[in-house]
Amino acid sequence: MSSQKRSAGLLLFRSVDGGAGFEVFLGHMGGPFWAAREAAAWTVPKGEYGPGEEPEAAARREFEEEFGRPAPDGDWVPLGESRQTGGKTVVVWALEGDVDPARAEPGTFTMEWPRGSGVQREFPEIDRFAWCTPEEAAERLVAGQRVFVDRLRDHVSGGQAPDGP
């Protein structure tokens, strides 16, 4: 079994402009490293899973952990996988639904901050959420996740999304 890290995520989208366009739901990564960044500092709500967990279950769990509320009901559209620059493989599904970013109750993580201080601080995994156009997402998302918006665009415009994992 490979020790390669794998993550699974759920990319919510909603129709706008009377169905002529769409927006995607993204989260800004929390913690001190990302605080002053906007470009390439946003992510699809996602998280790691191990060999004993199905990726779909992990995507659902991670959405709820990061957003603080369960994912809406609906049909999941597989958007395939992408290998990130750090070597992690991410698999993402799209789901049409609508949530209010203001209702987020994000999960947290603890780390030493400032580094070397011995002080443990808690930070939100995602410090804010927003609906973004595909063009905004192309600027905000980390580079390795932009492909999922492109694949979703193909799906929404009637093209075929890639098969799932």
Order of alpha helices (4+ residues) and beta strands (2+ residues): beta-beta-beta-beta-alpha-beta-beta-beta-beta-beta-alpha-alpha
